[in-house]
């Protein structure tokens, strides 16, 4: 099960480094990360294989996961049109996406309120 963890941090130099260091100190590899910032705060989404270890390490570093959710991760070819093809499959199934970002090793992370439908549309097992 792939988990997207959200860590809200101050939008300042070094914030990402603190989160990444806490994750690596837990011995966990970041599989993906994306950040959205506005004003004084930033929302960092991270994909990790061991959510509990990461949450514990972040707490030790005085950081906290503010939200977490299961997401669907699919293998993707590194070619023009790949994301469009995947998104068309999801759209054809009538699934609304609320999260998309790229992960390491040519993978794409998708979030939706309808995970079962999303998995089915993308041909991914639970």
TORPA-4810 file (N, C-alpha, C, O; in nm, 3 decimals):
<nodes>
NODE_1_0.085_-0.118_0.000_0.000_0.000_0.000_0.089_0.124_0.000_0.175_0.139_0.087_X
NODE_2_0.069_0.211_-0.097_0.146_0.333_-0.108_0.077_0.444_-0.030_-0.044_0.464_-0.043_X
NODE_3_0.154_0.516_0.050_0.099_0.623_0.132_0.162_0.757_0.097_0.284_0.770_0.088_X
NODE_4_0.075_0.856_0.077_0.116_0.994_0.057_0.104_1.062_0.192_-0.005_1.067_0.250_X
NODE_5_0.214_1.114_0.243_0.214_1.186_0.370_0.229_1.334_0.341_0.308_1.374_0.256_X
NODE_6_0.153_1.416_0.412_0.163_1.561_0.396_0.226_1.619_0.522_0.182_1.593_0.634_X
NODE_7_0.331_1.696_0.501_0.399_1.765_0.610_0.391_1.914_0.581_0.440_1.960_0.478_X
NODE_8_0.329_1.988_0.671_0.321_2.133_0.654_0.439_2.195_0.727_0.464_2.167_0.844_X
NODE_9_0.510_2.281_0.656_0.631_2.343_0.711_0.628_2.492_0.683_0.552_2.540_0.598_X
NODE_10_0.712_2.566_0.754_0.729_2.707_0.723_0.796_2.717_0.586_0.886_2.639_0.555_X
NODE_11_0.752_2.810_0.506_0.808_2.831_0.373_0.935_2.915_0.388_0.933_3.037_0.374_X
NODE_12_1.045_2.845_0.418_1.172_2.912_0.444_1.287_2.823_0.400_1.270_2.702_0.387_X
NODE_13_1.404_2.881_0.377_1.520_2.800_0.339_1.549_2.694_0.445_1.547_2.722_0.564_X
NODE_14_1.575_2.572_0.400_1.610_2.463_0.491_1.493_2.375_0.532_1.514_2.269_0.590_X
NODE_15_1.369_2.416_0.503_1.253_2.338_0.545_1.254_2.199_0.481_1.234_2.099_0.550_X
NODE_16_1.277_2.194_0.351_1.281_2.064_0.284_1.397_1.980_0.336_1.382_1.859_0.354_X
NODE_17_1.510_2.042_0.360_1.626_1.969_0.410_1.596_1.905_0.545_1.639_1.792_0.571_X
NODE_18_1.522_1.974_0.632_1.485_1.917_0.763_1.398_1.794_0.747_1.420_1.693_0.815_X
NODE_19_1.300_1.801_0.659_1.211_1.686_0.638_1.290_1.570_0.577_1.280_1.457_0.624_X
NODE_20_1.367_1.599_0.472_1.443_1.493_0.406_1.544_1.429_0.501_1.564_1.307_0.496_X
NODE_21_1.606_1.507_0.587_1.702_1.452_0.683_1.632_1.362_0.784_1.684_1.257_0.820_X
NODE_22_1.515_1.403_0.831_1.441_1.321_0.927_1.403_1.187_0.865_1.412_1.083_0.930_X
NODE_23_1.360_1.190_0.739_1.323_1.066_0.670_1.446_0.977_0.653_1.439_0.857_0.680_X
NODE_24_1.556_1.034_0.609_1.676_0.953_0.588_1.732_0.903_0.721_1.786_0.792_0.727_X
NODE_25_1.719_0.982_0.828_1.764_0.936_0.959_1.687_0.813_1.005_1.738_0.733_1.083_X
NODE_26_1.563_0.799_0.956_1.482_0.682_0.989_1.520_0.563_0.901_1.465_0.454_0.917_X
NODE_27_1.613_0.584_0.808_1.655_0.477_0.720_1.555_0.449_0.608_1.555_0.341_0.549_X
NODE_28_1.471_0.548_0.579_1.368_0.531_0.477_1.403_0.615_0.356_1.446_0.730_0.369_X
NODE_29_1.385_0.558_0.239_1.411_0.627_0.114_1.286_0.702_0.069_1.177_0.644_0.069_X
NODE_30_1.300_0.826_0.032_1.189_0.901_-0.026_1.168_0.851_-0.169_1.259_0.858_-0.252_X
NODE_31_1.049_0.802_-0.196_1.018_0.752_-0.330_0.970_0.866_-0.420_0.981_0.857_-0.542_X
NODE_32_0.918_0.972_-0.360_0.872_1.088_-0.436_0.848_1.203_-0.340_0.830_1.183_-0.220_X
NODE_33_0.849_1.323_-0.395_0.815_1.442_-0.316_0.768_1.551_-0.410_0.815_1.563_-0.523_X
NODE_34_0.674_1.629_-0.362_0.630_1.747_-0.433_0.589_1.850_-0.329_0.547_1.814_-0.219_X
NODE_35_0.601_1.975_-0.363_0.573_2.080_-0.267_0.491_2.190_-0.331_0.513_2.229_-0.445_X
NODE_36_0.395_2.240_-0.254_0.316_2.356_-0.296_0.325_2.458_-0.184_0.300_2.428_-0.068_X
NODE_37_0.361_2.580_-0.221_0.377_2.683_-0.120_0.297_2.806_-0.157_0.279_2.839_-0.274_X
NODE_38_0.251_2.871_-0.054_0.181_2.997_-0.071_0.199_3.078_0.055_0.155_3.036_0.163_X
NODE_39_0.260_3.189_0.045_0.280_3.271_0.163_0.383_3.212_0.256_0.491_3.171_0.213_X
NODE_40_0.350_3.207_0.384_0.444_3.165_0.488_0.451_3.014_0.508_0.540_2.966_0.577_X
NODE_41_0.357_2.938_0.450_0.352_2.793_0.473_0.368_2.717_0.342_0.335_2.767_0.235_X
NODE_42_0.420_2.597_0.353_0.435_2.507_0.238_0.379_2.371_0.277_0.389_2.327_0.392_X
NODE_43_0.321_2.305_0.178_0.266_2.171_0.196_0.352_2.075_0.116_0.355_2.080_-0.006_X
NODE_44_0.422_1.987_0.186_0.512_1.891_0.123_0.445_1.754_0.123_0.410_1.701_0.228_X
NODE_45_0.427_1.698_0.004_0.375_1.562_-0.010_0.493_1.469_-0.032_0.577_1.495_-0.118_X
NODE_46_0.500_1.362_0.046_0.607_1.265_0.028_0.548_1.125_0.017_0.450_1.092_0.084_X
NODE_47_0.608_1.046_-0.068_0.569_0.907_-0.086_0.679_0.822_-0.024_0.795_0.831_-0.062_X
NODE_48_0.641_0.741_0.073_0.739_0.659_0.144_0.686_0.517_0.159_0.565_0.496_0.168_X
NODE_49_0.777_0.419_0.163_0.732_0.280_0.180_0.699_0.243_0.324_0.628_0.146_0.348_X
NODE_50_0.749_0.319_0.421_0.729_0.284_0.562_0.677_0.407_0.638_0.754_0.479_0.701_X
NODE_51_0.547_0.429_0.631_0.487_0.551_0.686_0.507_0.564_0.837_0.535_0.673_0.885_X
NODE_52_0.493_0.456_0.911_0.502_0.466_1.057_0.642_0.509_1.101_0.656_0.594_1.189_X
NODE_53_0.745_0.453_1.040_0.882_0.492_1.073_0.906_0.639_1.042_0.973_0.709_1.118_X
NODE_54_0.852_0.685_0.930_0.869_0.825_0.891_0.795_0.918_0.987_0.849_1.020_1.028_X
NODE_55_0.673_0.883_1.023_0.597_0.968_1.117_0.671_0.978_1.251_0.674_1.085_1.312_X
NODE_56_0.728_0.868_1.296_0.803_0.870_1.421_0.928_0.959_1.409_0.956_1.039_1.498_X
NODE_57_1.001_0.944_1.300_1.122_1.024_1.279_1.089_1.173_1.267_1.162_1.257_1.319_X
NODE_58_0.979_1.205_1.199_0.939_1.345_1.187_0.901_1.403_1.323_0.935_1.517_1.354_X
NODE_59_0.833_1.324_1.404_0.795_1.372_1.538_0.917_1.403_1.622_0.919_1.502_1.695_X
NODE_60_1.019_1.318_1.612_1.143_1.342_1.686_1.207_1.474_1.641_1.269_1.543_1.721_X
NODE_61_1.191_1.508_1.513_1.248_1.631_1.457_1.153_1.750_1.473_1.172_1.854_1.411_X
NODE_62_1.050_1.734_1.556_0.949_1.838_1.580_0.874_1.876_1.454_0.837_1.992_1.434_X
NODE_63_0.852_1.778_1.368_0.773_1.793_1.247_0.658_1.693_1.257_0.669_1.593_1.328_X
NODE_64_0.551_1.719_1.188_0.437_1.628_1.199_0.370_1.608_1.065_0.366_1.698_0.981_X
NODE_65_0.318_1.489_1.046_0.234_1.458_0.930_0.096_1.514_0.962_0.034_1.476_1.061_X
NODE_66_0.049_1.603_0.876_-0.083_1.664_0.900_-0.195_1.586_0.832_-0.310_1.592_0.875_X
NODE_67_-0.160_1.513_0.726_-0.258_1.427_0.658_-0.184_1.310_0.597_-0.066_1.320_0.563_X
NODE_68_-0.254_1.201_0.584_-0.198_1.087_0.513_-0.311_1.015_0.442_-0.425_1.013_0.488_X
NODE_69_-0.276_0.956_0.328_-0.377_0.884_0.252_-0.312_0.783_0.161_-0.197_0.798_0.120_X
NODE_70_-0.386_0.681_0.132_-0.341_0.582_0.036_-0.352_0.640_-0.104_-0.447_0.712_-0.135_X
NODE_71_-0.256_0.609_-0.187_-0.255_0.655_-0.325_-0.225_0.536_-0.416_-0.186_0.428_-0.370_X
NODE_72_-0.244_0.556_-0.545_-0.214_0.453_-0.645_-0.087_0.496_-0.719_-0.077_0.609_-0.766_X
NODE_73_0.008_0.405_-0.728_0.134_0.432_-0.796_0.145_0.337_-0.915_0.130_0.216_-0.900_X
NODE_74_0.170_0.392_-1.033_0.181_0.310_-1.153_0.316_0.330_-1.220_0.374_0.439_-1.218_X
NODE_75_0.365_0.223_-1.278_0.486_0.229_-1.360_0.451_0.303_-1.488_0.343_0.283_-1.544_X
NODE_76_0.540_0.387_-1.535_0.513_0.465_-1.656_0.637_0.464_-1.745_0.751_0.459_-1.696_X
NODE_77_0.613_0.468_-1.874_0.724_0.481_-1.968_0.769_0.627_-1.971_0.687_0.718_-1.953_X
NODE_78_0.897_0.649_-1.992_0.950_0.784_-2.003_0.944_0.825_-2.149_1.043_0.818_-2.222_X
NODE_79_0.823_0.870_-2.191_0.802_0.907_-2.331_0.694_1.014_-2.340_0.610_1.025_-2.250_X
NODE_80_0.696_1.092_-2.445_0.592_1.192_-2.464_0.454_1.126_-2.472_0.437_1.026_-2.542_X
NODE_81_0.358_1.181_-2.402_0.221_1.131_-2.409_0.184_1.028_-2.305_0.068_0.990_-2.294_X
NODE_82_0.281_0.980_-2.227_0.252_0.876_-2.128_0.152_0.924_-2.023_0.055_0.854_-1.993_X
NODE_83_0.174_1.042_-1.968_0.081_1.093_-1.868_-0.057_1.118_-1.931_-0.159_1.092_-1.867_X
NODE_84_-0.060_1.167_-2.053_-0.189_1.187_-2.121_-0.263_1.056_-2.137_-0.385_1.051_-2.116_X
NODE_85_-0.193_0.949_-2.173_-0.257_0.819_-2.189_-0.314_0.768_-2.057_-0.426_0.719_-2.052_X
NODE_86_-0.236_0.781_-1.951_-0.285_0.738_-1.820_-0.405_0.822_-1.776_-0.504_0.768_-1.726_X
NODE_87_-0.396_0.952_-1.795_-0.505_1.041_-1.755_-0.631_1.013_-1.836_-0.742_1.023_-1.782_X
NODE_88_-0.617_0.977_-1.963_-0.734_0.941_-2.045_-0.804_0.817_-1.990_-0.927_0.812_-1.987_X
NODE_89_-0.727_0.718_-1.948_-0.786_0.597_-1.890_-0.869_0.632_-1.767_-0.981_0.582_-1.749_X
NODE_90_-0.815_0.717_-1.684_-0.883_0.758_-1.562_-1.009_0.837_-1.597_-1.115_0.814_-1.538_X
NODE_91_-0.997_0.928_-1.691_-1.112_1.010_-1.733_-1.221_0.923_-1.794_-1.340_0.943_-1.766_X
NODE_92_-1.183_0.828_-1.877_-1.281_0.740_-1.942_-1.361_0.661_-1.838_-1.478_0.630_-1.860_X
NODE_93_-1.298_0.630_-1.725_-1.366_0.558_-1.617_-1.449_0.652_-1.529_-1.517_0.607_-1.437_X
NODE_94_-1.443_0.783_-1.558_-1.520_0.880_-1.480_-1.464_0.907_-1.342_-1.537_0.948_-1.252_X
NODE_95_-1.335_0.885_-1.326_-1.269_0.905_-1.197_-1.208_1.045_-1.193_-1.138_1.086_-1.285_X
NODE_96_-1.236_1.118_-1.086_-1.179_1.250_-1.067_-1.049_1.239_-0.987_-1.047_1.178_-0.880_X
NODE_97_-0.943_1.297_-1.039_-0.814_1.299_-0.970_-0.803_1.424_-0.885_-0.847_1.532_-0.925_X
NODE_98_-0.744_1.410_-0.766_-0.719_1.527_-0.683_-0.573_1.539_-0.643_-0.536_1.628_-0.567_X
NODE_99_-0.489_1.448_-0.697_-0.346_1.452_-0.667_-0.272_1.376_-0.777_-0.311_1.265_-0.813_X
NODE_100_-0.167_1.435_-0.829_-0.081_1.369_-0.928_0.060_1.424_-0.910_0.079_1.545_-0.905_X
NODE_101_0.157_1.335_-0.902_0.296_1.377_-0.907_0.383_1.260_-0.952_0.340_1.145_-0.949_X
NODE_102_0.504_1.290_-0.994_0.595_1.191_-1.048_0.687_1.140_-0.938_0.736_1.218_-0.856_X
NODE_103_0.710_1.009_-0.939_0.797_0.946_-0.840_0.924_0.895_-0.908_0.936_0.901_-1.030_X
NODE_104_1.016_0.847_-0.829_1.139_0.789_-0.882_1.109_0.668_-0.968_1.000_0.611_-0.960_X
NODE_105_1.204_0.629_-1.050_1.195_0.510_-1.136_1.073_0.513_-1.228_1.006_0.411_-1.245_X
NODE_106_1.046_0.628_-1.287_0.940_0.640_-1.387_0.804_0.591_-1.337_0.738_0.510_-1.402_X
NODE_107_0.764_0.641_-1.222_0.633_0.608_-1.168_0.553_0.736_-1.151_0.608_0.845_-1.136_X
NODE_108_0.421_0.720_-1.156_0.331_0.832_-1.136_0.240_0.800_-1.019_0.188_0.689_-1.008_X
NODE_109_0.221_0.897_-0.931_0.138_0.884_-0.812_0.004_0.953_-0.841_0.000_1.068_-0.883_X
NODE_110_-0.105_0.880_-0.817_-0.240_0.934_-0.838_-0.319_0.924_-0.708_-0.312_0.825_-0.637_X
NODE_111_-0.396_1.029_-0.680_-0.486_1.028_-0.566_-0.628_1.058_-0.612_-0.649_1.139_-0.703_X
NODE_112_-0.725_0.992_-0.548_-0.866_1.012_-0.579_-0.949_0.965_-0.461_-0.904_0.884_-0.380_X
NODE_113_-1.071_1.016_-0.452_-1.164_0.966_-0.351_-1.210_0.825_-0.384_-1.259_0.753_-0.296_X
NODE_114_-1.194_0.784_-0.510_-1.236_0.651_-0.556_-1.113_0.568_-0.590_-1.081_0.550_-0.708_X
NODE_115_-1.044_0.518_-0.487_-0.921_0.442_-0.510_-0.948_0.312_-0.584_-0.870_0.273_-0.671_X
NODE_116_-1.056_0.244_-0.552_-1.087_0.118_-0.619_-1.110_0.141_-0.768_-1.056_0.068_-0.851_X
NODE_117_-1.189_0.243_-0.802_-1.212_0.275_-0.941_-1.085_0.319_-1.011_-1.063_0.285_-1.128_X
NODE_118_-1.002_0.393_-0.940_-0.874_0.438_-0.996_-0.784_0.319_-1.026_-0.724_0.312_-1.134_X
NODE_119_-0.774_0.227_-0.932_-0.693_0.107_-0.954_-0.744_0.029_-1.076_-0.665_-0.015_-1.161_X
NODE_120_-0.875_0.013_-1.083_-0.934_-0.060_-1.194_-0.904_0.010_-1.328_-0.868_-0.055_-1.426_X
NODE_121_-0.920_0.140_-1.331_-0.897_0.216_-1.456_-0.752_0.205_-1.501_-0.724_0.202_-1.621_X
NODE_122_-0.660_0.199_-1.407_-0.518_0.195_-1.440_-0.461_0.053_-1.445_-0.344_0.033_-1.477_X
NODE_123_-0.545_-0.046_-1.413_-0.501_-0.185_-1.417_-0.400_-0.218_-1.309_-0.306_-0.295_-1.331_X
NODE_124_-0.421_-0.160_-1.190_-0.329_-0.181_-1.078_-0.402_-0.258_-0.968_-0.517_-0.225_-0.936_X
NODE_125_-0.338_-0.359_-0.911_-0.400_-0.433_-0.801_-0.370_-0.366_-0.668_-0.274_-0.289_-0.656_X
NODE_126_-0.453_-0.395_-0.571_-0.439_-0.332_-0.437_-0.318_-0.383_-0.364_-0.292_-0.341_-0.251_X
</nodes>
